[in-house]
Amino acid sequence: MTQTSQRPLRVLAAMSGGVDSAVAAARAVEAGHDVTGVHLALSANPQSFRTGARGCCTIEDSRDARRAADVIGIPFYVWDLAERFREDVVDDFVAEYEAGRTPNPCLRCNEKIKFAALLDKALALGFDAVCTGHYATVVLKDDGTRELHRASDMAKDQSYVLGVLDEKQLAHAMFPLGDTLTTKDEIRAEAERRDLAVAKKPDSHDICFIADGDTQGFLAGRLGGPAEGDILDESGAKVGTHEGAFGFTIGQRKGLRIGHPAPDGKPRYVLDISPVNNTVTVGPAEALDVTALTAIRPRWCGTPPAGPGTYTAQLRAHGGETEVTAELTDGTLSVTFTEPVRGVAPGQAVVLYDGTRVVGSATIATTVRKEKAAAPR
């Protein structure tokens, strides 16, 4: 069954300034809970974050959240978590790219900020739960334990970025939007019925702390500016140059600026990134096929798996599922794919599912590429 309560709870509603979190807060009030709204100030200089409708951390967003709280009729505060956000999310993001990995800052924000720093502070102040506008579902089992499940509407499911939550955090998490089969248009219509001005506000996109959306420029400004290096093919031959290996991700096709085509005329993709010698290796799409991976720092949404098991895995926030076998050994998760997958990069999260239940997540450390077929003699 979905999570319910026999008594009203003291709920802290994290209000980003967007429509989802506003409707979630309103639904928590409607369910009879004692709700207080809070907006997280995540930048010492909010003007450096995205402006207008594209962000979730701006002065404008704070004002939108306050106006929504006023309409809902709940107390509202702004909490300054800028230093914690910089250390745990922004600095981590830069360090991961510097090491040649591809991080997911939204997942890290949920782990370190919304359900660690924010939740810890909420519990210390006597709140029972933190409410957000994420599309996912917490299920309370008969034995009193909780599980995290996908949202009822798979098109909006956000359980991937919540796969870092453990059972203790799930016990204090509330997702009022997760178990309703409503489209985003219906959520906006509900917001309009509730006289919430954010009803027509566009969704945020991309990375909130990169003001202009230029990830490579953002990283260059923090890692010492352009650092020219070589782009190599699979044989090691130089086929181009770049202005910083940190500006690339595994599987990238656009922006390589290679002056001449591959011998077979097919597109080339980023296969490997080496920060040590500042090189990027490119090759054909089939060279991206990954058959297995290892992942570290596992976090379980409940009891860890007791042994090898068959699951489905999701490798990116808006990606599909693929069947895998997985086993935890000495803190390292080994995952083998039933069919090869592409675009898998160290630093990404692999999230395991058992049906709709989120088993847990881990950070990809290494990948195993599919062996090339031997050339005919």
Helices and strands as residue ranges (DSSP letters): E 10-14, H 19-30, E 34-41, G 46-48, G 52-54, H 59-72, E 76-80, H 82-85, I 86-90, H 91-98, H 105-109, I 110-117, H 118-124, E 129-131, E 136-140, E 146-150, G 154-156, G 159-162, H 167-170, E 173-174, H 184-193, G 197-200, H 215-222, E 229-232, E 238-242, G 245-247, E 269-274, E 279-283, G 285-288, E 290-300, E 309-314, E 321-329, E 332-341, E 349-354, E 357-369
